[in-house]
Amino acid sequence: MEIRGARESELEQVVELCCVAFNPDGHERYWQYVQGDSSYRLPQTRVVVVNDTVVSTLRVWERRMRVGASLVTMGGIGGVCTHPNYRGVGYASALMRDTIDYLRATGCDLGVLFTIIPEVFYRRLGWTSLPLHGFNITYNTSTRETDSSEWQIIDFNPETDLDAVAALYDLANAKQSGTIARTRAYWDMAPSRIRGVLPTVVAHQNGHIGGYLNYGIGEKRAEVCEVGYAPDNPPVLDALVSHFLQACESQKVEKINGRFPSQHPFVERLIAEVDSPGTPTEYTRMMLYAVNLPVLLRRLVVGWESQIADAEETFAPLAVKLPVFNNQQIVLRHNADGTLQIVPEDADAVDLGVDLTEADYWQLLFGEIGWEHISSDASVSPEISAFLETLFPKRDVIFWNPDQY
């Protein structure tokens, strides 16, 4: 058995294996994942080779992801599969372990995957679920009134609208925890287009695009995949909601769903327009792995220092020993000059006195929960608790559907 990056001559085997494992008609699609991705490098296709045959494979997608208000380097893992004739002997597990070494060697701070198999397989390998929130709405068509907005909702045109939409995405998601930083080239890549990254409609006003909506309708169900709008122009959402509900009516939609929080302004407006309170949902198929925890936390320091500078309260020098995570002990040290350091130990560090699961840890880093969610169980002073509340506020966490590999 040999585990390594694929060779050019082995890519046909990789594509055929993906067809066997996932979709017998996916030959063109899987080739586009390689040939149509300008960021692709051959070592990102990881393989297990036995007797010159590729028996197991996966793909690494290197991206930049927002954790809280900071950008980190992410290794997204997709297409994990083993040929049916070779399953049950540990090839996929060995490949996943080797891939962590690859992520570490290439400078990735964390690994991310979306599993279609039971999560227990990845949990055994040290991966942890990060729950993402969504919504289901039973649609009653009798409550909507005609929108009188000055915004014009028209079909998205990639030739004329894409540059503005890409810029709007950057603006809307600059501080949105969980989102991917999309380069302009990302929007043109074949894998992005295959996953439906392009909006369905855009909102125009005086030649200016102020919002966009990505959705799909089929079999009396509608899914909202992504919403983008300028943060200083929320009224555009009313026009997008009105258009969307008109589309739902014309297609006799009965159920509406999405995989982003029901607290999102678009969803709040949507719920207000229909005769249904909506049902929150939780999606637990997103899983994370801390490739190098100290480096990951150092990536967050600049954002944390900005939060401290913006806080109404000033904080004295202190050191906090964070709970052990991924078998690593970390101390967060706040210096007199307002800077932060991530160090392995500090004799003066205060123990939080609270046990956090790895799931709690990830939720705290992303902002799915804030420090106030767990502070009642901690044995620290009010000053340290206020400090940690500043670093770890509650945020909405969104990983938009089109970015899921």
N, C-alpha and C positions, 0 to 999 in steps of 0.2 A: 504493500500500500504506500502511495506517495501523495502527499498533500501539498499543494502549491498553487500559484497562479496558472491560469490556462495558457497554453500555447496557441498561436494562430491556427495551427493545423487541427486543433481540438475543438474549435468553436462550433463546427458542424455537429459534433457529438453533443456538445452542451445544448444547442438549440433542439436537437432531436430528443434529448432527455427531458427538457422542459415540456415539449409537446406530449410526451408519454405521461408525465406527471400531472400536467395541468390542463392542457387543451390540445387535442390532436390536430386542430385546425389553426394553431397559433404560430406556425412556422415563420410567417412574415413578421408577425408582431415581435417575436423574440429576437429575430435578426435586427429589427429596428431598435431594440433596446441597446444593441451594440453599435450598429452602423449609423444610427440616427442621433446619437448622443455625443455632442462635441466635447463633453467632459470625460468621456469613457477612456480608460486605460486598461490594457490587457490584464494586468495583475488584479484588477477589481473583480474579474471572474475567477472564483476560487473553485478548485476541483479536487476530488479524490480519484486517483488513477490506480487501477488494479489490472495488471497484465495488459497495459496499453489501452485500457478501456476506461472512459470517464463513467464512474458509477454513482457519483454524488457531486452536486454543484450548488453554488449560490452566487449571488451578485452583490457587490458593495457599491452603494451610491454615496459619494462624498458630497456633502452639502454643508451649509451654514445654517444653524438653527438658533432661535432666540430662547434663552432660559432666563425667565424674568425679563429684565431690560437689556440683557447682554447677549452677544453673539458668540457661539461656540462652534467648534468643528464637529460635525456629526458623520458617523458612518452608518448609513441606512442599509439594512440587510434585507434582501428580497429573493424570491425564487429558490428557497431552500428545498432541495428534493434529492431523492435517491431512487435509482431504478428499482422497480418492483422485485426484480430477481436478486437484488443485493440488500434488501431491507432487513432490519432486525439484528445486525451485527455491529452497529455502532459507528458506521461511516459518517452519518450526518452529525452525530455528537462530536466526533473527532474533528470534523470540518469546522464546526462552530467554535470549538476551542482554539483551533489554529487561526481562525479569522480574528479572534480577539487580539492575538499576537500581531496580526497584520494591521489591525486598526491602530494598535499602539505604535507600531513601527512607522506608520504613515502620518502620525500626529493627530489622530482623531481623539476627541475628548470623551465622547460617549457613543455608544451603539444604540440604534433604534430599529425596531422591527414591528411589523403588523402580522400577527399570526392567524392562519386559517385552520390550524390544528389546535387541540387542547393545550392550554398554556403550560401545563405541568412539564412538558418536554423541555421548554426553555427555562422554566423555574429551576429545574435540576442543574442547569448549567450556569446559574447565577443571575438570570434575568428577572426583572421585576415589572409588574404591570403598573402603568400610569392611567387611571381611569379618565376618560374624556366624556364630557357631558353633551347631551343632545336633547332632542324634543320630538314628540309625536303630537299631532293636532288632528282631531276629527273635524272635518271642514263642513260648515253649514253655509250654503250659498246664499241664504236669505238676508244676511246682515251687512253686506258691503254696499257702500254708497259710492257714486261716481267721483273720482278724484279731479279736482280743479287745478292741480299744480301747473306751474309754468314749465316744468321739466317735461321734455319729450322723450319717451322711451322707445327706442328703435333697436332693431336687430344689430348685433355686434358685427362689424366689418373689420377683419384682420388687416386689410390693406390701409385703412384710414384711422383705425381706433387703437391699434395695439400699443403704440408708444405711450399714448395717454393712459391707457389702462395699466400698463406696467408701472408707470410713474405713480399712479394712484394707489396701486397695491403697496408700493414701497412706503408711501405716506401713511396709508391706513394701518399698516402692520409694523411700523417702526418700533413700537413699544409693546407689541402684542406677544405675550409669552406663548411659546409653542410653535410659532410660525417659521416657515423656511424663508431665508433671504433669497429671492429669485433674481438672478442676473437677467439682463435683457436677453442674452442668448438662451436662457432656460425656457423662455416662452416659445422659442422657435424649435426646440428639440423635439424629435419624433416621440420619445417616451412621454414628454409632457402633454403633447397633443393627443396621444393615445389615451392618456388618463383623463382627458377632458379639461385641460387647464384654461381653455378659452371661454370667456363669458358667453352667455346666451343673449343678453341685451345690455345696452348702456343707456345712461340718462344724459341727454343733451340739453343745454340751455345756452343760447347765443354762441353756438359753435364750441362750447366748452363742455367737456365730459366731467360730470361731478360724481358719478357712481356707476356701478355695474352689478349685474346679478347673473350667477351661474346656476341653472336649475335644469331638471329633467322631469318629464311627465310620461307615465305609461301605466296602463292597467289600473286606472282610477287612483293612482298614487303619484304624488309629486315629491321630489327630493330637492331641497335647497343645498347646493354644494358649496357655494361661496358667495359672500357679499363684500363689496368694497365701496367705500365712500370717503370723501374728505372729512376728517374729524370736525372741522369747523362748519360743516354744512349738513347737519342731520336731516333737514326737511326733504332732501332728495330721497330718503328712505320711504317716505310716504308715497311718492310717485312709483317707486319700485314695488312696494307692497301692492298698490292698486293694480299695476300691470300684472303682477304675478297672480293675484286673485282672479283677474279677468281670464287669464290663461287657464287657471284651475277650473273655472266655471265652464269654459268652452269645451274642456276635456272631461267634464263630469267627475272631477277629482273628489274623492271621499276622505283620503288620508294625506297628510303632509308631514314630512319628517326632515330632520337635518342632524348632522353630527357636530354641532357647535352649541354653546350654552344658550339656554332659553332666556338668559339675562341680556343677550345681545340686543341692541336697539332695534334691529330689523325684526327679530322674533317677537319682541315686546309689542311692536306695532302690528305685527301679523295677528297675534293673539287678541289684541284689542279689536280687530276688525271681524273676527269670526265668533260664532256662538259656542266657544269651547275654551276652557282654561289651559288646555295643553297638558301633556304628560311629560315630565322630565325623564330622560333615559340615561343610561350609563354604558359606555363602550369600553371594555377592558382588554381589547386585543392589541393595544399599543404597549410595547415592552421596551425596557431600557436597561443598559449595562454601563456602569462607570468604568471606562477603560483606564483612566488615570485620574483618580479623584482629586489629588492635590492640584494638578494642572487645571482640571475642570473648574475648581473653586477659584483659582487665581484668575481665570477668565472672567469671573463674575465681580472681581474686586472693583474695577473701575465704575461699574454700575452701582455697586454698594456705596462707594465713596461719594458718588453724586447724590444718592438718597440721604446720606448722612449730612452732606452740605446743605441740602434743601430742607432738612428737618427743623422744626421749630425749637427743638431741644438740643442742647450741646451735651456731649458725652465725654466723661473723663477717660483716661487711658484704662484699658481693661483687656483681659484675655479670657476667652471662653473655650472650654474643651467640648467640642461637638461629639455626639455619640458615635461609636465605632460604626463605620459603614463600609461595606465591601472589604472587610477585614483591614481597614485603614483608620488610624486615629489621626484626627486633624484638630489643630488649635487655631482659632480665629482671634487675631490680636489687633486691637485698635490702639494706635499710637497717639501721643500728645499732639502731633501735627495734623491729625485727622486722617492719616493714611491707614490702610488695613494691610495685614500680612497673613498669609496662610503658612503655618509652621507645624512641624510634627509634634513639638512639645513646648511647654512653657511652665516653669515651676510655679508661677503665680496664677495659672489658668484655673478658672472656676468650673467645676463640673455642673452640668445642667440638672443632674439628678432625675432625669427622665429617660425612659427607654423609648426609642423611636424605631419602628420597623423600617426596612428599606423602602417600603411603599410610602410611609410617612415622610421619609427623607426626600424622596423625589417630589412629592406633592409640595413640600415646603420650598424646595429650590425653584420649582416652576411657578409657585403661587397658587396652586390648586387649593391649598390651605394656607392661612397665615399663622404667624407665631401665636396670636391670641387663641387659636384653636387648641393649642396644646399647653399654653403657659400655666394653666391652672394646676397641671400635674408636675410642673418644674419647681425646683427648690432654689431659686435665684432671687436676687434683690430686685426691687421695682426698677432700679436704674438699668440693670442688665436686661430685664424684660422689655423695657422701653426701647433699648438699643436693638434688641432682636426683632421687635415689632417694626422698627424702621427698615431693617434689612429684609424682612420676610413678610411683606404685606400680602393680603389676599388679592388674587388676580383672576381674571378669566383666562383659561388656557384653550387655545385653538390650534389644531393641526388640520388645515384645510384638506378636504377630500382629494382634490387633484394632485396633492403632493404625496399621497400614499402609494408607495412602490409595491 
